[in-house]
Amino acid sequence: MIIVNLLLMLIPILIFMLYQHNEKTKLVNLNQNCGLSKQVKIEILPDELKINENKFHAIGYVPKINQKVVLFGFSKNKQEQQLLKSIKTKSLIEVTGDLSELEKAPNFNQFDSNLFYGNQGIHGQIKVRQINKVSYDYKRTVSDIMHLIRYMGLQRTSKFPKTLKMYVQSLLFGFKNSDFKDNMLGVQQLGLIHLFSISGMHVYFLINFVMFMLSLLHIKRESIDWLLIFVLPGYFIVAGASVGLLRVILMVEGRLGVKKFGLYFTRLDIWSFALMINLLINPMLLLQFGCQLSYILSFALIYANHLNNVKRTIMMNVVGLPFILFNLYEWHILSLLANILIIPFFSLVIFPIVIIGYFLAIFNLPFVHLVNNGLLIFDKIMIVVSKFPGEITFGKPIMLVVIGMVILSLLILGNPNLKNKILLISLFVLTFLMIHFPLTGEITFFDVGQGDSTLIRQPFNTSITLIDTGGKPNFFAKEGQKTVYLAPETSIRYLKSIGINHIDNICLSHQDADHIGDLPAYLKDMQVDNVYIPWGMSHNQHFMKKIKPFMHKFKLIEVKDGNNIFNTPLQVVHPFIKGLGKNEDSMVLFGRINEKNWLFTGDLTRDEELKVLKKFPHMKVDIIKLGHHGSKTASDPNFIAAIKPKIGIISAGRNNRYGHPNDETLETMKNNKIKTISTQKNGMITYKYSSNDNGEFNTKWKDQKNVNS
């Protein structure tokens, strides 16, 4: 028996090793075919193509390399737009594009598309430069037909009223577009977003609905069971093929199969069966948040089945909370009450209403707008409730702590004694305190692409200061044009992962969008006390117009040389005169942090650098954030030679059109024996220190520890 058990334990290990070998083979094959501007033929299914104005994104299959890839780009003209819109069945699209490996997340705790798609066996991406031709592939598999049914179902919803359309697409077809996130803010903040992922509740409701309707036609229960066994795998694709849905479908199939063969399996046996099949299909899916949450909650539900609805919901929230904190970093106190009240309401009222609204809309029957208005009222109530105080930015606990929290939660399910409860509460409290009152401080240079954003955080979080926010050049977009902010998925996400939702100071070096474009995202999503701008920038009407809606949330302060930034060691050494916030007006900050002199120069020009040197002739610097992303318009050789930095930080975008950093600047660094670290090559750069050490640099991609600074 021991030998048999050992052999059984080896099976998942062998499966994982085989999977890893296959994935490495894929990567080798992919890298052999990577290159610029190649002609590529890609098979695309219509439901996997998303078009948003002139932007498109899809998952496609490249026969040449026998792999799925992510493709994306912008349609440059009406002809390309028409070609994309013509994809209404399985198609072969010929493009000119750059095939490369998916880029890893450049910032710590940023969403990592490389990891997300990699866990699904997708490792490559194609940046489409030109769409050449679209032809149709009439060789369809059963899977292709299911995708086509999904596409047709989604198309039928395109003319539904807006709110009903979002509910139908997310609940029945597992589809969420960019509008979903914008319109479901209340549901997201209350931790109810799982209701809009295909879950057990939806599947079981649909199964019961189908069984009821078929029973009205006097179809035998045995025939219905066989029908479900064959139909559910197809529904898995039609409903979006999410990782959580896979678990549900496998468990339902297991239950039906056991029933057909007259076997007796417990619910735990069926859960184990689903897990084993999931491991056989793709063991890496278990690394995804949705899959982890689905399995752990369903496992907990087996042991919480004896509890009443309120206690069961509370325990399900407790068990799932560690995974939520590890992935989302935040939790709203009202989410517990919301789950207790809303889950039954959603199951008994909202979901049936959506089904009814779907059929009313399809057959163009009355009362569709009544259903839509009812769902809209529900959304508005959720938004109002979510604005009540109680949102906690907890931060990201380490995985070992998460495992400990989950184990203790499950122990409480089996043995709810006081000792286990105290241990669990103590672990949450201790973890919260360690995250929010760290012994170390840090200076972090975010990778915001072609832009600047720097965090200065002192030990115990006694002061949080941000220098610039990064942003895209659409900060001064036309009225009515939707502005895209990058910070919520990059720097803000990192801040919340370390427990920060309150910023003492935001220092804006000057007006350029790549430095301050994401400011509205911070003012909307976080508490900000002070915003510092260069002297005279308050007369910049474009800038003031953008921050006007948030002026009641913070104090706007203009600074010039000689001023200090509140509760920080930072001193302003430029500007000297009033300006509108142009490059030459940049706010320059000097500070002594951890016995090192730091200089942050914005986009200051060479002429102004020399003026700073003239006014502060004895200034010496250990680390400098090089001006203007390493452009030759900054970093004057005389200025650099005089201040004698040891390390130069460059914040610049990969493959940027400006050629930053400039060769002349790099030569200046080399001549002065200055070590450079660049976000362009290394991703996010972090310097961490404590009161009793010399501090060290770490980078996201190429780990550069123990830099002698």
C-alpha positions in Angstrom: 0.0 0.0 0.0 2.9 2.4 0.8 4.4 1.7 -2.6 1.1 2.4 -4.3 0.6 5.7 -2.4 4.1 6.8 -3.3 3.5 6.0 -7.0 0.2 7.9 -6.9 2.1 10.9 -5.4 4.6 10.7 -8.3 1.8 11.1 -10.9 1.2 14.9 -10.4 5.0 15.5 -10.2 5.5 13.7 -13.5 2.6 15.6 -15.0 4.1 18.9 -13.9 7.5 18.0 -15.2 6.1 17.0 -18.6 4.1 20.3 -18.7 7.2 22.3 -17.9 9.1 20.5 -20.6 6.5 21.3 -23.2 6.4 24.9 -22.2 10.2 25.2 -22.5 9.9 23.7 -25.9 7.3 26.3 -26.8 9.6 29.1 -25.6 12.5 27.9 -27.6 10.4 27.6 -30.8 9.0 31.0 -30.1 12.3 32.7 -29.6 13.7 31.1 -32.8 10.9 32.8 -34.8 10.9 36.2 -33.0 11.8 39.2 -35.2 10.6 42.6 -36.5 8.0 43.2 -39.2 7.4 39.6 -40.3 4.4 38.4 -42.4 2.4 36.3 -40.0 -0.8 34.2 -40.6 -3.0 33.9 -37.5 -6.2 31.9 -36.9 -8.8 34.0 -35.0 -12.1 33.1 -33.5 -14.6 36.0 -33.5 -15.5 35.9 -29.8 -11.8 36.2 -28.9 -11.4 39.5 -30.8 -12.1 42.7 -28.9 -12.3 46.0 -30.8 -12.5 49.4 -29.0 -12.7 52.2 -31.5 -9.4 51.8 -33.5 -7.7 49.6 -30.8 -7.9 45.8 -31.0 -6.8 42.8 -29.0 -7.2 39.1 -29.5 -6.0 35.6 -28.8 -5.0 33.8 -32.0 -3.3 30.6 -33.1 -0.2 30.8 -35.3 0.1 27.5 -37.4 3.8 28.2 -38.2 4.9 27.9 -34.6 2.0 25.8 -33.4 1.2 28.2 -30.6 -1.4 30.6 -29.4 -0.3 34.2 -29.1 -1.7 37.6 -28.0 -2.0 40.0 -30.8 -2.8 43.7 -30.5 -2.5 47.0 -32.3 -4.4 49.9 -33.8 -6.2 49.9 -37.1 -4.7 52.8 -39.1 -7.5 53.4 -41.6 -11.1 52.5 -42.5 -9.9 49.6 -44.7 -8.2 47.9 -41.7 -11.2 48.6 -39.5 -13.5 46.9 -42.1 -11.2 43.9 -42.3 -11.5 43.5 -38.5 -15.2 43.9 -38.5 -15.6 41.3 -41.2 -14.3 38.6 -38.8 -17.6 36.9 -37.9 -16.5 33.3 -38.1 -13.2 31.4 -37.7 -10.8 33.4 -39.9 -7.2 33.5 -41.0 -5.8 37.0 -40.7 -2.5 38.0 -42.4 -0.6 40.7 -40.7 2.8 42.4 -40.7 3.9 42.5 -37.1 6.6 41.9 -34.5 6.6 38.5 -32.9 8.1 38.5 -29.4 7.9 36.9 -26.0 5.3 38.4 -23.7 6.9 41.1 -21.6 7.0 40.6 -17.9 5.5 43.2 -15.6 8.1 46.0 -15.1 6.9 46.9 -11.6 6.7 44.9 -8.4 3.1 43.7 -7.7 1.8 45.0 -11.1 -0.5 42.7 -13.1 1.8 40.4 -15.0 0.3 39.5 -18.4 3.3 37.2 -19.1 2.5 35.1 -16.0 -1.3 35.3 -16.6 -1.1 34.1 -20.2 1.9 31.9 -19.5 -0.2 29.9 -17.1 -2.6 29.2 -20.0 0.3 28.1 -22.3 0.5 31.4 -24.2 4.0 32.9 -24.2 4.1 35.1 -27.4 2.7 38.4 -28.6 2.4 40.0 -31.9 2.4 43.8 -32.2 0.5 44.3 -35.4 1.8 47.0 -37.7 -0.4 46.4 -40.7 -3.4 44.2 -41.4 -3.0 42.8 -44.9 -5.8 40.3 -45.5 -8.6 38.3 -43.9 -9.8 35.0 -45.3 -12.2 32.4 -43.8 -11.4 28.9 -42.6 -14.3 26.6 -43.1 -12.6 23.6 -41.3 -14.3 23.8 -37.9 -14.0 21.7 -34.9 -16.7 21.2 -32.3 -14.8 23.8 -30.1 -14.8 26.3 -33.0 -18.6 25.9 -33.3 -19.0 26.6 -29.6 -17.0 29.7 -30.0 -19.1 30.8 -32.9 -22.3 30.2 -30.8 -20.7 32.4 -28.1 -20.0 35.1 -30.7 -23.5 35.0 -32.1 -24.9 35.2 -28.5 -22.8 38.2 -27.8 -23.8 39.9 -31.0 -27.4 39.4 -30.2 -26.8 41.4 -27.0 -25.2 44.4 -28.8 -28.5 46.2 -29.1 -29.7 45.5 -25.6 -30.1 48.4 -23.1 -26.7 49.2 -21.7 -27.0 47.8 -18.1 -28.9 44.7 -19.2 -26.3 44.1 -21.8 -23.4 44.2 -19.3 -25.3 41.8 -17.0 -26.1 39.3 -19.8 -22.7 39.4 -21.3 -20.9 38.8 -18.0 -23.3 36.4 -16.4 -24.2 34.2 -19.4 -21.2 34.5 -21.6 -18.3 35.4 -19.3 -17.5 38.6 -21.3 -16.4 41.8 -19.7 -15.4 44.8 -21.8 -13.7 48.1 -20.7 -17.1 49.6 -19.8 -17.7 46.8 -17.2 -15.0 48.0 -14.8 -16.1 51.6 -15.1 -19.8 50.9 -14.4 -19.4 48.3 -11.7 -17.3 50.3 -9.2 -19.7 49.7 -6.3 -19.8 46.0 -6.8 -16.0 45.8 -7.1 -15.4 47.9 -3.9 -17.8 45.8 -1.9 -16.0 42.6 -2.9 -19.0 41.3 -4.9 -17.2 41.0 -8.3 -17.2 37.2 -7.9 -21.0 37.4 -8.6 -20.2 38.4 -12.2 -17.8 35.5 -12.8 -19.4 32.3 -14.0 -19.6 30.3 -10.7 -21.3 27.4 -9.2 -24.3 29.5 -8.3 -24.9 30.4 -11.9 -24.2 26.9 -13.3 -26.5 25.2 -10.8 -29.2 27.8 -11.4 -29.0 27.2 -15.1 -29.0 23.4 -14.7 -32.1 23.6 -12.5 -33.7 25.9 -14.9 -33.0 23.6 -17.9 -34.2 20.6 -15.9 -37.4 22.3 -15.0 -38.1 23.4 -18.6 -37.3 19.9 -20.0 -39.5 18.3 -17.3 -42.4 20.4 -18.5 -41.9 18.6 -21.9 -42.2 15.3 -20.1 -38.5 14.3 -20.8 -37.2 11.7 -18.4 -34.7 12.7 -15.8 -32.3 10.0 -17.0 -32.3 11.5 -20.5 -31.8 15.0 -19.0 -28.8 13.8 -17.1 -27.2 12.4 -20.3 -28.0 15.6 -22.1 -26.2 17.6 -19.5 -23.2 15.4 -19.5 -22.7 16.1 -23.2 -23.8 19.7 -23.3 -21.9 21.1 -20.3 -18.4 20.9 -21.9 -19.8 23.0 -24.8 -21.4 25.4 -22.4 -17.9 25.8 -20.8 -16.7 27.4 -24.0 -19.9 29.4 -24.6 -19.7 30.8 -21.1 -16.1 32.1 -21.6 -14.0 29.1 -20.4 -12.9 30.7 -17.1 -10.7 28.8 -14.7 -13.4 29.0 -12.0 -16.0 27.7 -14.4 -13.7 24.7 -15.3 -13.9 23.6 -11.6 -17.7 23.9 -11.5 -18.2 22.0 -14.8 -15.8 19.2 -13.7 -17.6 18.8 -10.4 -21.1 18.7 -12.0 -19.8 16.2 -14.6 -18.3 14.1 -11.8 -21.6 14.1 -9.9 -23.6 13.1 -12.9 -21.1 10.4 -13.9 -21.1 8.9 -10.4 -24.9 8.9 -10.5 -25.0 7.1 -13.9 -22.7 4.4 -12.9 -24.4 3.8 -9.5 -21.3 4.7 -7.5 -21.2 6.5 -4.1 -18.7 9.4 -3.9 -18.8 12.1 -1.2 -18.7 15.7 -2.2 -15.1 15.8 -1.2 -14.4 12.9 -3.5 -16.0 14.8 -6.4 -14.0 18.0 -5.4 -10.8 15.9 -5.5 -11.8 14.4 -8.9 -12.2 18.0 -10.3 -8.8 19.0 -8.9 -7.0 16.0 -10.4 -8.6 16.5 -13.8 -7.6 20.2 -13.6 -4.1 19.2 -12.9 -4.1 16.9 -15.9 -5.4 19.6 -18.2 -3.1 22.3 -17.0 -1.5 22.3 -13.6 -0.4 26.0 -14.0 -4.0 27.2 -13.9 -3.9 26.6 -10.1 -1.6 29.6 -9.8 -4.3 31.9 -11.0 -6.3 33.9 -8.4 -9.7 32.9 -9.8 -8.8 29.2 -9.8 -7.4 29.3 -6.2 -10.4 31.2 -4.9 -12.8 28.8 -6.6 -11.2 25.6 -5.2 -10.6 26.9 -1.7 -14.1 28.3 -1.3 -15.7 25.2 -2.7 -13.6 23.1 -0.4 -14.6 25.2 2.6 -18.3 25.0 1.5 -18.2 21.2 1.9 -17.2 21.6 5.6 -19.5 24.6 6.2 -22.6 23.0 4.8 -23.9 22.3 8.3 -23.9 26.0 9.2 -26.8 28.4 8.7 -26.7 30.8 5.8 -25.2 33.7 7.8 -22.5 31.7 9.5 -21.7 29.9 6.2 -21.3 33.2 4.4 -19.1 34.6 7.2 -16.8 31.6 7.1 -16.6 31.6 3.3 -15.5 35.3 3.5 -12.9 34.5 6.2 -11.4 31.6 4.2 -11.3 33.6 1.0 -10.0 36.8 2.5 -6.2 35.8 2.6 -6.3 35.2 -1.2 -8.2 38.4 -1.8 -5.6 40.4 0.2 -2.7 38.7 -1.6 -4.1 39.6 -5.0 -6.1 42.8 -4.5 -4.6 44.3 -1.3 -7.9 45.9 -0.2 -11.0 44.9 1.7 -14.2 46.8 2.5 -15.7 46.1 6.0 -19.2 46.2 4.5 -18.3 43.4 2.0 -19.1 40.9 4.7 -22.6 42.3 5.3 -23.0 42.8 1.5 -22.2 39.1 0.9 -24.7 38.0 3.5 -27.5 40.1 2.1 -26.7 40.3 -1.6 -25.7 36.7 -2.5 -29.2 35.3 -1.7 -30.8 38.4 -3.4 -28.6 38.0 -6.4 -29.4 34.3 -6.7 -33.1 34.6 -6.1 -33.8 37.9 -7.8 -31.1 39.4 -10.0 -30.0 36.3 -11.9 -33.6 35.3 -12.8 -34.4 38.9 -13.8 -31.3 38.8 -16.1 -32.6 35.6 -17.7 -36.0 37.0 -18.1 -34.6 40.3 -19.5 -32.4 38.3 -22.0 -35.4 36.5 -23.5 -37.5 39.7 -23.5 -34.8 41.6 -25.4 -34.2 38.7 -27.9 -37.9 38.6 -28.8 -38.3 42.4 -28.6 -41.1 42.0 -26.0 -42.3 44.7 -23.6 -40.8 45.5 -20.2 -37.2 45.2 -21.4 -36.5 48.7 -20.2 -38.2 48.0 -16.9 -35.8 45.2 -16.3 -32.9 47.4 -17.4 -33.9 50.2 -15.0 -34.3 47.7 -12.2 -30.7 46.5 -12.7 -29.5 50.1 -13.0 -31.1 50.9 -9.6 -29.3 47.9 -8.1 -26.0 49.2 -9.4 -26.6 52.7 -8.0 -27.5 51.3 -4.6 -24.2 49.3 -4.7 -22.3 52.5 -5.6 -23.9 54.5 -2.7 -23.2 51.7 -0.2 -19.6 51.3 -1.4 -18.9 55.0 -0.6 -19.7 54.4 3.1 -16.5 54.5 5.2 -14.8 51.1 5.8 -12.5 50.4 2.9 -9.2 49.0 4.3 -6.0 49.1 2.4 -4.4 46.0 4.1 -1.4 45.4 1.7 0.0 42.2 0.4 0.8 39.5 3.0 3.6 37.1 2.1 2.5 33.7 0.7 3.6 31.8 3.9 1.3 34.0 5.9 -1.5 33.5 3.5 -1.1 29.7 3.8 -1.1 30.0 7.6 -4.3 32.2 7.5 -6.1 29.7 5.3 -5.1 26.7 7.4 -6.3 28.4 10.6 -9.6 29.4 8.8 -10.2 25.8 7.8 -9.3 24.6 11.4 -12.0 27.0 12.7 -14.5 25.4 10.3 -13.7 22.0 11.8 -13.1 23.1 15.4 -14.3 26.6 16.1 -12.6 26.9 19.5 -11.4 30.2 21.0 -7.7 29.4 20.6 -7.9 29.0 16.8 -9.9 32.2 16.5 -7.4 34.2 18.6 -4.5 32.8 16.6 -6.2 33.8 13.3 -7.1 37.3 14.5 -3.6 37.8 15.9 -2.0 36.7 12.6 -4.2 39.3 10.7 -3.3 42.1 13.1 0.4 41.3 13.2 0.6 41.1 9.4 -1.3 44.4 9.1 1.1 46.2 11.6 4.2 44.8 9.8 3.0 46.0 6.5 1.9 49.5 7.7 4.8 50.2 10.0 7.8 48.8 8.2 11.3 49.1 9.7 12.7 50.1 6.3 12.4 53.2 4.2 12.6 53.3 0.4 13.2 55.4 -2.7 11.5 53.7 -5.6 11.6 54.8 -9.3 8.5 53.3 -11.0 8.7 52.1 -14.5 6.0 54.2 -16.1 7.4 54.0 -19.6 8.4 57.2 -21.1 7.9 59.3 -18.0 8.8 59.9 -14.4 7.4 58.8 -11.0 9.4 58.4 -7.8 8.3 57.3 -4.3 10.1 58.4 -1.2 8.8 56.5 1.9 10.5 56.9 5.3 10.7 54.1 7.9 7.5 53.3 9.8 5.7 55.2 7.0 6.2 58.5 8.9 6.2 60.3 5.5 5.0 59.3 2.1 6.0 61.6 -0.8 5.6 61.1 -4.6 7.7 63.0 -7.1 5.7 63.1 -10.3 3.0 60.6 -11.3 3.9 59.5 -14.8 1.2 59.5 -17.5 0.4 59.4 -21.2 0.4 62.5 -23.4 -3.4 62.7 -23.3 -3.4 64.7 -20.0 -4.6 67.7 -22.0 -7.1 65.6 -24.1 -10.0 67.3 -25.8 -13.3 67.8 -23.9 -15.2 64.5 -23.8 -12.3 62.4 -24.9 -11.7 59.5 -22.5 -8.4 59.7 -20.7 -6.4 56.6 -20.0 -4.5 56.5 -16.8 -1.7 54.0 -16.3 -1.1 54.6 -12.6 -3.9 52.4 -11.2 -2.3 49.3 -12.7 1.3 50.3 -12.0 2.4 52.7 -9.2 -0.9 52.9 -7.3 -1.2 49.1 -7.3 2.3 48.9 -5.8 1.5 51.5 -3.2 -1.6 49.6 -2.1 0.4 46.4 -2.0 2.6 48.0 0.7 -0.4 49.3 2.6 -0.4 52.9 1.4 -3.6 54.7 0.5 -2.6 58.1 1.9 0.1 60.3 0.4 1.4 63.3 2.4 3.0 65.1 -0.6 2.9 64.9 -4.3 5.6 67.1 -5.9 5.0 67.9 -9.6 8.3 68.8 -11.3 6.6 70.6 -14.3 3.6 70.5 -16.7 4.5 67.7 -19.1 2.0 64.9 -19.3 4.6 62.1 -18.9 5.4 63.6 -15.5 1.9 64.6 -14.2 -0.6 63.1 -16.5 -1.8 60.5 -14.0 -2.3 63.0 -11.2 -6.2 62.8 -11.5 -6.0 59.0 -10.9 -4.1 59.6 -7.6 -6.5 62.4 -6.5 -9.5 60.2 -7.3 -8.2 56.9 -5.8 -6.1 58.0 -2.8 -6.0 60.6 0.0 -3.5 63.3 -0.8 -2.7 66.1 1.7 -0.4 68.5 -0.3 0.4 69.0 -4.0 3.5 71.0 -4.7 4.1 72.8 -8.0 6.9 75.0 -9.3 6.5 78.8 -8.7 4.1 80.3 -11.2 2.5 77.0 -12.5 -0.8 77.9 -10.9 -1.2 80.4 -13.9 -1.1 77.4 -16.3 -4.8 77.3 -17.2 -4.6 73.8 -18.8 -3.1 72.3 -15.7 -5.5 74.1 -13.3 -8.5 73.0 -15.4 -7.6 69.4 -15.0 -7.2 69.5 -11.2 -10.2 71.8 -10.6 -12.6 68.9 -9.7 -10.3 67.7 -7.0 -9.2 71.1 -5.5 -11.3 70.5 -2.3 -9.3 67.3 -1.5 -5.8 68.8 -1.1 -3.7 71.9 -0.5 -2.0 73.3 -3.6 1.4 74.9 -2.7 3.8 76.7 -5.1 7.5 76.5 -4.2 10.8 78.0 -5.3 14.4 77.6 -4.2 14.9 77.6 -0.5 11.5 76.1 0.3 11.1 72.7 2.0 8.7 69.9 1.4 6.6 69.3 4.6 7.8 66.5 6.9 10.6 65.4 4.5 14.3 66.0 4.2 13.7 67.4 0.7 14.7 71.0 -0.1 13.7 72.9 -3.3 16.8 74.2 -5.2 14.9 75.3 -8.4 13.1 77.3 -9.8 14.4 80.8 -9.1 11.8 82.7 -11.0 8.1 82.3 -11.9 7.2 80.2 -14.9 4.3 78.2 -16.4 5.8 74.8 -15.6 7.9 74.3 -18.7 11.1 72.1 -18.7 13.3 75.1 -17.7 10.9 75.8 -14.8 11.3 72.3 -13.4 11.1 71.8 -9.6 14.5 70.3 -8.5 14.6 68.6 -5.1 17.7 67.9 -3.0 17.7 65.7 0.1 19.8 63.7 2.5 18.3 60.3 3.0 20.1 57.5 4.8 23.4 59.4 4.9 23.2 59.8 1.1 22.6 63.0 -0.9 19.9 62.6 -3.5 18.9 65.0 -6.4 15.7 64.8 -8.4 15.9 67.1 -11.5 12.6 66.7 -13.5 13.3 67.8 -17.0 15.6 70.6 -16.1 17.6 72.0 -19.0 21.4 72.3 -19.2 21.4 76.1 -18.8 19.3 75.9 -15.6 21.5 73.1 -14.3 24.5 75.5 -14.5 22.4 78.2 -12.7 21.7 75.7 -9.9 25.4 75.0 -9.7 26.2 78.7 -9.6 23.8 79.2 -6.7 24.9 76.0 -4.8 28.6 75.7 -5.8 29.4 73.2 -2.9 26.5 70.8 -3.7 27.6 67.2 -3.8 25.4 64.3 -4.7 25.6 60.5 -4.3 22.5 59.5 -6.4 20.9 61.6 -9.1 17.8 61.1 -11.1 19.1 62.2 -14.4 17.1 65.0 -16.1 14.8 64.6 -19.0 15.0 60.7 -19.2 18.7 60.9 -20.1 18.2 63.4 -23.0 21.2 65.4 -24.2 19.2 68.5 -23.3 20.1 67.7 -19.7 23.0 66.4 -17.7 25.5 69.1 -18.6 29.0 67.6 -18.3 30.2 70.5 -16.2 27.2 70.2 -13.9 27.7 66.4 -13.5 31.5 66.7 -13.0 30.9 69.3 -10.2 28.3 67.5 -8.1 30.1 64.1 -8.5 27.3 61.6 -8.3 28.2 57.9 -7.9 24.9 56.5 -9.4 22.6 57.9 -12.1 19.0 56.8 -12.4 17.4 56.9 -15.8 13.6 56.7 -16.2 12.9 56.1 -19.9 10.5 54.0 -22.0 11.6 51.0 -24.0 12.0 51.7 -27.7 10.9 55.3 -27.2 10.8 57.5 -30.3 13.1 60.1 -28.7 16.2 57.9 -28.4 16.4 58.3 -24.7 18.8 57.9 -23.0 21.1 59.8 -25.4 24.6 58.5 -26.2 26.1 61.8 -25.3 24.6 61.5 -21.8 25.8 57.9 -21.4 29.2 59.1 -22.4 29.1 61.8 -19.8 28.3 59.1 -17.2 31.1 56.9 -18.4 33.7 59.7 -18.3 32.7 60.5 -14.7 32.7 56.8 -13.7 29.0 57.0 -12.7 27.1 53.8 -12.6 23.7 54.1 -14.3 20.6 52.1 -13.6 17.7 52.4 -16.0 14.0 51.5 -15.8 14.3 50.9 -19.6 16.5 47.9 -19.0 15.8 46.9 -15.4 12.1 47.9 -14.8 11.3 49.3 -11.4 14.2 50.4 -9.3 14.1 50.4 -5.5 16.6 51.5 -2.9 15.7 50.2 0.6 17.4 51.1 3.8 17.0 50.9 7.6 18.6 52.8 10.4 21.5 50.4 10.8 22.5 49.5 7.2 24.0 51.1 4.1 21.0 50.4 1.9 20.8 48.5 -1.3 19.3 48.7 -4.8 17.0 46.1 -6.2 15.5 46.1 -9.7 12.5 44.2 -11.1 14.2 42.5 -14.0 18.0 42.4 -13.4 18.6 42.2 -9.7 21.4 44.7 -8.9 21.9 44.1 -5.2 24.5 45.6 -3.0 25.3 48.6 -5.2 28.0 50.5 -3.4 26.2 53.8 -3.0 
